[in-house]
Amino acid sequence: MNHLKHRVISAVCSITLLSGTFSLPVFAADANSSESTEAISQTSKTAAPTDTTTAQSSDPASTDTTSGTPPTDPNAPPESYNWEVQSDSWASWPKGPQVAAETAILMDVDSGEILYAKGIDEKRYPASTTKIMTAWLAIENSNLSDQITFSTDAVYSIEPGSTHIGIKPGEILTMEQSLYAVLLASANEVSNGVAEYVGGGSISAFVDKMNERAASLGCNNTHFMNPSGLHDDNHYTTARDLATIARSAFQNKIFRKIIGTEYYIEPKTNITDEERWLNNHNKMLLSGEKHYDGCLGGKTGYTTTAGNTLVTFAERDNMRLVCVVLADTLRFQYSDTASLFDYGFGNFHKEVITENQPETTVQLLPADAFSLKMTTPEFLSCVENGNCVTLPNDVSLDSVTYETRVEGDSVFTDCLFNNQILMTKQVKILPSKSIQKSFKAMKQKKTSKSKKAKKRHH
């Protein structure tokens, strides 16, 4: 009997030891700290960016036994819930909700206008919302039918315990299949493979493209170190920058289709003889208690250092908004986002600018006209690009003022309300109809002369 008991104990110990080193593949797990495999094991330094003004909340379960302080309510929001909301200081602007996220923004997708701002220029870690940029660049620089063969480095260079779908070295996916794995399942090894493919065999070359694109969008407080969002002290962004990147990516119809897909079935591959079911991690898109009517999809993220990060798009009454919350919590990320969407859809309306504005014309100086290859400094007309502005419900378009300037071959128009810039429109300068006609006449004249010269030659 004792001998049998000893064998049972030994077996239990062996299983326990094995469980410490063995982990099963993860398929499309939800990206939340307590129920997620996107909860990334941190092995690197965990210092926040130098200009971050975070205040770490204490352990909700802690109790000061020496002073008799009662335990903190585990359902209470963190200290950041009471931090300043920048947009509340804007004159005649609707007061916004308090949110648990350390930084947050609500932006009009079409115009880029900011409706809500909380610490929007403070640096935070984006976690897997990084993959918005990764997927967007991949879509623009490849064909959906392209085949990606995953290298050993792409598969095994991710951190142990981070989100993956079990891709093996030598396995082949199409770019389309890979994009669903990146945006729905948040697969880190697939992000690496996509970056390696688009970067011409170099992940670092792809990351350079990510940073170049961010800079071209004016995202000066963003820097990427990898295509997945795995933690690095020098991998950071801001709520404003991330919203700018997200709304730009959202203009791409392939990107919109993928993030708005609830689930995707990866077919069998050259190595894996079974289908992979990938579920969208954003619960506001799915049926359930966190569903939000009008949600168009988005991207989740989590690391122990970044906290919960969430980018979500929604549309109601012809108004499309993008919401970004950074350094949030598992408990509050979805309710924060829902509160911000409710605030946006409930307090603002769209006005069409071009119905109340005459066609924009600009008098060019001779030097400007010469640089634009114009023969005379005549008036030029502008092509209206973004013709709507989003205003508080009790504000009419009559309260909006405009300031216009010419820079290069573009006209920039700032739309202001109470001296606060709501949005800036950039439009290309085109020759007016009269000048276009003169160009056409000149071209026809040259063609006629050329034909006559040929006849004389013969």
C-alpha positions as CSV (number, residue, x, y, z in Angstrom):
1,M,0.0,0.0,0.0
2,N,2.8,2.4,0.9
3,H,4.6,1.5,-2.3
4,L,1.5,2.3,-4.3
5,K,1.1,5.6,-2.4
6,H,4.7,6.5,-3.2
7,R,4.2,5.9,-6.9
8,V,1.0,8.1,-7.0
9,I,2.9,11.0,-5.3
10,S,5.8,10.6,-7.7
11,A,3.4,10.7,-10.7
12,V,1.7,13.8,-9.4
13,C,5.1,15.5,-8.9
14,S,6.2,14.6,-12.4
15,I,3.0,16.1,-13.9
16,T,3.5,19.2,-11.8
17,L,7.0,19.6,-13.0
18,L,6.0,19.0,-16.6
19,S,3.2,21.6,-16.4
20,G,5.7,24.3,-15.5
21,T,7.5,23.9,-18.9
22,F,4.9,22.8,-21.3
23,S,2.2,25.0,-22.9
24,L,-0.5,24.3,-25.4
25,P,-0.8,26.3,-28.7
26,V,-3.1,29.3,-28.4
27,F,-5.8,29.9,-31.0
28,A,-7.6,33.3,-31.1
29,A,-7.7,33.9,-27.4
30,D,-9.3,37.0,-26.1
31,A,-6.9,39.9,-25.4
32,N,-7.7,40.7,-21.8
33,S,-5.4,40.4,-18.8
34,S,-7.3,37.8,-16.8
35,E,-8.7,35.7,-19.6
36,S,-6.2,36.2,-22.3
37,T,-3.1,34.8,-23.9
38,E,-2.4,38.3,-25.2
39,A,-1.3,38.9,-21.7
40,I,2.4,39.0,-22.5
41,S,5.1,37.7,-20.3
42,Q,7.5,40.6,-19.7
43,T,11.2,39.8,-19.6
44,S,12.5,43.2,-20.6
45,K,12.7,46.5,-18.6
46,T,9.3,47.9,-17.6
47,A,10.0,51.6,-17.2
48,A,7.4,53.9,-18.8
49,P,8.4,56.5,-21.4
50,T,10.2,59.4,-19.8
51,D,7.4,61.9,-20.2
52,T,4.7,59.7,-19.0
53,T,2.7,61.0,-16.0
54,T,1.2,57.8,-14.8
55,A,0.2,57.2,-11.3
56,Q,0.2,53.5,-10.5
57,S,-2.9,52.5,-8.5
58,S,-2.4,50.2,-5.6
59,D,-3.3,46.6,-5.4
60,P,-7.1,46.5,-5.0
61,A,-6.8,43.6,-2.6
62,S,-4.2,45.2,-0.4
63,T,-4.9,46.1,3.2
64,D,-2.9,48.2,5.6
65,T,-3.2,46.1,8.7
66,T,-1.1,48.4,10.8
67,S,-3.3,51.5,10.4
68,G,-6.6,49.6,10.1
69,T,-7.4,50.9,6.6
70,P,-10.1,48.8,5.0
71,P,-9.5,47.0,1.8
72,T,-9.8,48.9,-1.4
73,D,-13.0,48.2,-3.4
74,P,-11.9,45.9,-6.2
75,N,-14.7,47.3,-8.4
76,A,-13.6,50.9,-7.9
77,P,-12.0,52.7,-10.9
78,P,-8.2,53.5,-10.7
79,E,-6.9,56.9,-9.7
80,S,-6.6,57.8,-13.4
81,Y,-10.4,57.9,-13.5
82,N,-10.2,61.4,-11.8
83,W,-7.5,62.8,-14.1
84,E,-8.1,65.9,-16.1
85,V,-10.1,65.8,-19.3
86,Q,-8.5,68.3,-21.7
87,S,-11.6,68.9,-23.8
88,D,-13.6,70.0,-20.8
89,S,-11.6,73.2,-20.8
90,W,-12.6,74.1,-24.4
91,A,-15.1,77.0,-24.4
92,S,-18.7,76.1,-25.1
93,W,-17.8,72.4,-25.5
94,P,-19.9,69.6,-24.1
95,K,-18.5,68.1,-20.9
96,G,-17.1,64.7,-21.5
97,P,-17.3,61.5,-19.3
98,Q,-14.7,60.5,-16.8
99,V,-12.9,57.3,-17.9
100,A,-10.5,54.9,-16.2
101,A,-8.0,54.9,-19.1
102,E,-5.0,57.1,-18.4
103,T,-5.2,58.6,-21.9
104,A,-8.1,58.6,-24.3
105,I,-9.4,60.3,-27.5
106,L,-12.6,60.4,-29.6
107,M,-12.0,61.5,-33.2
108,D,-14.1,61.9,-36.3
109,V,-12.9,59.4,-38.8
110,D,-13.7,61.5,-41.8
111,S,-12.3,64.9,-40.8
112,G,-9.8,64.0,-38.0
113,E,-11.6,66.4,-35.7
114,I,-11.1,65.7,-32.0
115,L,-14.3,65.5,-29.9
116,Y,-12.8,64.3,-26.6
117,A,-9.3,64.6,-25.3
118,K,-7.6,63.2,-22.2
119,G,-3.8,63.2,-22.1
120,I,-3.8,62.7,-25.8
121,D,-0.1,63.7,-26.3
122,E,1.3,61.7,-23.4
123,K,3.3,58.6,-24.5
124,R,2.0,55.2,-23.7
125,Y,2.7,51.6,-24.9
126,P,0.3,50.5,-27.6
127,A,0.6,46.7,-27.2
128,S,-1.1,44.8,-30.0
129,T,-2.9,47.9,-31.4
130,T,0.5,48.3,-33.1
131,K,-0.9,45.7,-35.6
132,I,-3.1,48.3,-37.2
133,M,0.0,49.9,-38.7
134,T,1.4,46.4,-39.6
135,A,-1.7,45.3,-41.4
136,W,-2.2,48.6,-43.2
137,L,1.3,48.7,-44.6
138,A,1.1,45.0,-45.6
139,I,-2.2,45.6,-47.5
140,E,-0.7,48.5,-49.4
141,N,2.5,46.7,-50.3
142,S,1.3,43.3,-51.3
143,N,-1.4,41.3,-53.0
144,L,-3.9,39.2,-51.0
145,S,-2.9,36.2,-53.0
146,D,0.8,36.5,-52.2
147,Q,2.2,33.4,-50.3
148,I,4.2,33.8,-47.2
149,T,6.6,31.0,-46.1
150,F,7.2,31.5,-42.4
151,S,10.8,31.4,-41.3
152,T,12.2,29.9,-38.1
153,D,13.0,33.4,-36.8
154,A,9.5,34.7,-37.5
155,V,7.9,31.9,-35.6
156,Y,10.3,31.5,-32.6
157,S,11.4,35.1,-31.9
158,I,8.2,36.0,-30.1
159,E,8.0,36.0,-26.3
160,P,7.0,32.7,-24.6
161,G,3.3,32.9,-23.6
162,S,2.4,35.6,-26.1
163,T,-0.5,35.3,-28.5
164,H,0.0,33.0,-31.5
165,I,-1.9,30.5,-33.7
166,G,0.7,27.8,-33.8
167,I,2.3,28.5,-37.1
168,K,5.4,26.3,-37.8
169,P,8.6,27.1,-39.7
170,G,8.1,26.4,-43.4
171,E,4.3,26.7,-43.2
172,I,2.6,28.8,-45.9
173,L,-0.3,31.2,-45.6
174,T,-1.6,33.7,-48.2
175,M,-1.3,37.4,-47.3
176,E,-5.1,37.5,-46.9
177,Q,-5.0,34.6,-44.4
178,S,-2.2,36.2,-42.6
179,L,-4.0,39.6,-42.3
180,Y,-6.9,37.9,-40.6
181,A,-4.6,36.2,-38.2
182,V,-2.9,39.5,-37.4
183,L,-6.1,41.6,-36.9
184,L,-8.5,39.1,-35.5
185,A,-6.4,36.6,-33.6
186,S,-3.5,39.1,-32.9
187,A,-1.0,36.4,-33.8
188,N,2.5,37.6,-33.1
189,E,4.4,35.1,-35.2
190,V,2.2,35.9,-38.2
191,S,2.9,39.6,-37.7
192,N,6.6,38.8,-37.8
193,G,6.1,36.7,-41.0
194,V,4.1,39.5,-42.7
195,A,6.7,42.1,-41.8
196,E,9.5,39.8,-43.0
197,Y,7.8,39.3,-46.3
198,V,6.9,43.0,-47.0
199,G,10.3,44.1,-45.7
200,G,12.1,42.0,-48.3
201,G,13.3,39.4,-45.8
202,S,14.0,41.9,-43.0
203,I,11.7,42.6,-40.1
204,S,13.7,45.6,-39.1
205,A,13.3,47.1,-42.7
206,F,9.6,46.8,-42.3
207,V,9.7,48.5,-38.9
208,D,11.6,51.3,-40.6
209,K,8.6,51.6,-43.0
210,M,6.3,51.8,-40.0
211,N,8.2,54.7,-38.5
212,E,8.4,56.4,-41.9
213,R,4.6,56.2,-42.3
214,A,4.0,57.4,-38.8
215,A,6.2,60.4,-39.4
216,S,4.5,61.2,-42.7
217,L,1.2,61.4,-40.8
218,G,2.6,63.9,-38.4
219,C,2.7,61.3,-35.6
220,N,5.9,62.7,-34.0
221,N,5.3,61.0,-30.6
222,T,5.2,57.5,-32.0
223,H,8.1,55.1,-32.4
224,F,7.9,51.4,-33.3
225,M,10.4,48.7,-32.6
226,N,8.5,45.6,-33.8
227,P,5.4,44.7,-35.9
228,S,3.5,43.0,-33.0
229,G,3.5,45.4,-30.1
230,L,5.5,43.1,-27.8
231,H,7.0,45.3,-25.1
232,D,10.0,47.4,-25.7
233,D,10.8,50.6,-23.8
234,N,11.3,52.4,-27.1
235,H,8.0,51.2,-28.6
236,Y,5.4,53.9,-27.8
237,T,2.7,56.1,-29.2
238,T,0.0,58.6,-28.0
239,A,-3.8,58.5,-28.1
240,R,-3.7,61.3,-30.8
241,D,-1.1,59.5,-32.9
242,L,-2.8,56.1,-32.7
243,A,-6.2,57.6,-33.6
244,T,-4.5,59.3,-36.6
245,I,-3.0,56.1,-37.7
246,A,-6.2,54.2,-37.2
247,R,-8.4,56.6,-39.1
248,S,-5.9,56.6,-42.0
249,A,-5.9,52.8,-42.1
250,F,-9.7,52.8,-42.0
251,Q,-9.8,54.5,-45.4
252,N,-8.7,51.2,-46.9
253,K,-11.6,48.9,-47.7
254,I,-9.7,45.7,-47.2
255,F,-8.7,46.8,-43.7
256,R,-12.3,47.8,-42.9
257,K,-13.6,44.4,-44.1
258,I,-11.1,42.4,-42.0
259,I,-11.6,44.3,-38.7
260,G,-15.4,44.1,-39.1
261,T,-15.3,40.3,-39.5
262,E,-16.5,38.3,-36.4
263,Y,-14.6,35.1,-37.2
264,Y,-12.5,33.6,-39.9
265,I,-11.6,30.0,-40.8
266,E,-8.0,29.4,-41.8
267,P,-7.9,26.5,-44.2
268,K,-5.5,23.5,-43.9
269,T,-2.0,24.3,-45.0
270,N,1.0,22.5,-46.3
271,I,1.9,21.5,-42.8
272,T,-1.2,21.8,-40.6
273,D,-3.9,19.3,-41.5
274,E,-6.7,21.0,-39.7
275,E,-8.6,24.3,-40.0
276,R,-7.9,27.1,-37.6
277,W,-10.9,29.2,-36.3
278,L,-10.0,32.8,-35.6
279,N,-12.3,34.9,-33.5
280,N,-12.3,38.7,-33.4
281,H,-11.1,39.8,-30.0
282,N,-13.1,43.1,-29.9
283,K,-16.2,42.3,-27.9
284,M,-18.0,45.4,-28.9
285,L,-18.4,43.9,-32.4
286,L,-19.7,40.6,-31.1
287,S,-23.0,39.5,-29.6
288,G,-23.0,39.8,-25.8
289,E,-23.1,42.2,-22.9
290,K,-20.3,44.4,-24.3
291,H,-21.8,44.6,-27.8
292,Y,-22.2,48.2,-29.1
293,D,-24.7,49.0,-31.8
294,G,-22.9,50.5,-34.8
295,C,-19.5,49.1,-33.9
296,L,-17.4,48.5,-37.1
297,G,-14.6,46.6,-35.4
298,G,-11.2,47.6,-34.1
299,K,-8.1,46.2,-32.4
300,T,-7.4,45.1,-28.9
301,G,-4.1,44.9,-27.0
302,Y,-2.6,44.0,-23.7
303,T,0.8,43.6,-22.0
304,T,1.4,43.8,-18.3
305,T,3.3,47.0,-18.9
306,A,0.9,48.7,-21.3
307,G,-2.3,47.6,-19.6
308,N,-5.3,47.2,-21.8
309,T,-5.3,49.1,-25.0
310,L,-8.3,49.4,-27.3
311,V,-9.0,51.0,-30.7
312,T,-12.7,50.8,-31.9
313,F,-14.6,52.3,-34.8
314,A,-18.4,53.0,-34.7
315,E,-21.0,54.6,-37.0
316,R,-24.4,56.1,-36.3
317,D,-26.5,58.7,-38.2
318,N,-23.8,59.1,-40.9
319,M,-21.2,60.0,-38.3
320,R,-18.1,57.7,-38.1
321,L,-15.9,57.9,-35.0
322,V,-12.8,56.2,-33.8
323,C,-12.1,55.8,-30.0
324,V,-8.7,55.0,-28.5
325,V,-8.1,54.2,-24.8
326,L,-4.6,53.5,-23.6
327,A,-3.3,52.2,-20.2
328,D,-6.8,51.1,-19.4
329,T,-8.0,48.1,-17.3
330,L,-9.7,44.8,-18.2
331,R,-12.8,45.9,-16.2
332,F,-13.2,49.4,-17.7
333,Q,-11.8,49.3,-21.3
334,Y,-15.2,48.5,-23.0
335,S,-17.3,50.7,-20.7
336,D,-14.9,53.6,-21.2
337,T,-15.2,53.2,-25.0
338,A,-19.0,52.9,-24.9
339,S,-19.2,56.0,-22.7
340,L,-17.1,58.0,-25.2
341,F,-19.1,56.8,-28.2
342,D,-22.3,57.7,-26.4
343,Y,-20.9,61.1,-25.7
344,G,-19.9,61.6,-29.3
345,F,-23.1,60.4,-30.9
346,G,-25.3,62.2,-28.3
347,N,-23.7,65.6,-28.3
348,F,-22.5,66.3,-31.8
349,H,-23.8,66.7,-35.3
350,K,-22.3,67.1,-38.8
351,E,-22.6,70.3,-40.9
352,V,-21.7,70.5,-44.6
353,I,-19.3,73.3,-45.1
354,T,-19.5,73.7,-48.9
355,E,-23.2,74.6,-48.8
356,N,-22.3,77.7,-46.8
357,Q,-18.9,78.5,-48.3
358,P,-18.2,79.9,-51.7
359,E,-15.7,78.1,-53.9
360,T,-12.2,78.8,-52.5
361,T,-10.0,80.9,-54.6
362,V,-6.4,82.1,-54.0
363,Q,-4.4,84.9,-55.6
364,L,-0.9,83.6,-56.3
365,L,2.2,85.6,-56.3
366,P,4.3,85.4,-59.5
367,A,6.9,83.2,-57.8
368,D,4.2,80.7,-56.6
369,A,2.7,80.7,-60.1
370,F,6.1,80.0,-61.7
371,S,6.7,77.1,-59.2
372,L,3.3,75.6,-60.2
373,K,4.2,76.0,-63.9
374,M,1.5,78.7,-64.5
375,T,2.1,81.3,-67.1
376,T,0.5,84.1,-65.2
377,P,-0.4,84.7,-61.5
378,E,-4.1,84.2,-62.1
379,F,-6.7,83.0,-59.7
380,L,-6.7,79.2,-59.0
381,S,-9.7,77.2,-57.7
382,C,-9.4,74.5,-55.1
383,V,-10.9,71.1,-55.1
384,E,-12.9,70.6,-51.9
385,N,-11.7,67.4,-50.2
386,G,-13.4,67.3,-46.8
387,N,-16.6,69.2,-46.7
388,C,-18.0,68.5,-43.3
389,V,-17.3,69.7,-39.8
390,T,-18.6,68.1,-36.6
391,L,-20.1,70.6,-34.1
392,P,-21.8,70.5,-30.7
393,N,-25.6,70.1,-31.0
394,D,-26.3,73.6,-29.9
395,V,-23.7,75.2,-32.3
396,S,-24.5,76.2,-35.9
397,L,-22.1,76.6,-38.8
398,D,-22.5,80.4,-38.5
399,S,-20.3,80.1,-35.4
400,V,-17.4,78.6,-37.3
401,T,-14.6,80.9,-38.7
402,Y,-12.0,80.0,-41.3
403,E,-8.4,80.9,-41.8
404,T,-6.8,79.9,-45.1
405,R,-3.1,79.7,-46.1
406,V,-1.2,78.5,-49.2
407,E,1.7,76.1,-48.7
408,G,3.4,74.7,-51.8
409,D,0.7,73.3,-54.1
410,S,-2.0,73.1,-51.4
411,V,-4.4,75.3,-49.6
412,F,-4.9,74.7,-45.9
413,T,-8.1,75.9,-44.3
414,D,-8.4,75.9,-40.5
415,C,-12.0,75.6,-39.2
416,L,-12.2,77.3,-35.8
417,F,-14.8,77.6,-33.1
418,N,-14.1,79.9,-30.2
419,N,-10.5,80.1,-31.5
420,Q,-10.1,76.4,-31.1
421,I,-9.1,74.6,-34.3
422,L,-11.7,71.9,-35.0
423,M,-10.1,70.6,-38.2
424,T,-7.8,71.5,-41.0
425,K,-8.6,70.8,-44.6
426,Q,-5.8,70.3,-47.1
427,V,-6.8,70.6,-50.7
428,K,-4.7,70.6,-53.9
429,I,-4.6,73.7,-56.1
430,L,-5.9,73.1,-59.6
431,P,-6.0,75.6,-62.5
432,S,-9.4,77.4,-62.8
433,K,-11.5,76.6,-65.8
434,S,-10.3,79.5,-67.8
435,I,-6.7,78.5,-67.3
436,Q,-7.5,74.9,-68.1
437,K,-9.0,76.0,-71.3
438,S,-6.0,78.1,-72.2
439,F,-3.7,75.1,-71.5
440,K,-5.9,73.0,-73.8
441,A,-5.8,75.7,-76.5
442,M,-2.0,75.9,-76.2
443,K,-1.7,72.1,-76.4
444,Q,-4.0,72.0,-79.5
445,K,-2.0,74.9,-81.0
446,K,1.3,73.0,-80.5
447,T,-0.2,69.9,-82.0
448,S,-1.4,71.8,-85.0
449,K,2.0,73.4,-85.5
450,S,3.7,70.0,-85.3
451,K,1.4,68.5,-88.0
452,K,2.1,71.5,-90.3
453,A,5.8,71.0,-89.8
454,K,5.5,67.4,-90.7
455,K,3.6,68.2,-93.9
456,R,6.3,70.7,-94.9
457,H,9.0,68.2,-94.2
458,H,7.3,65.7,-96.5
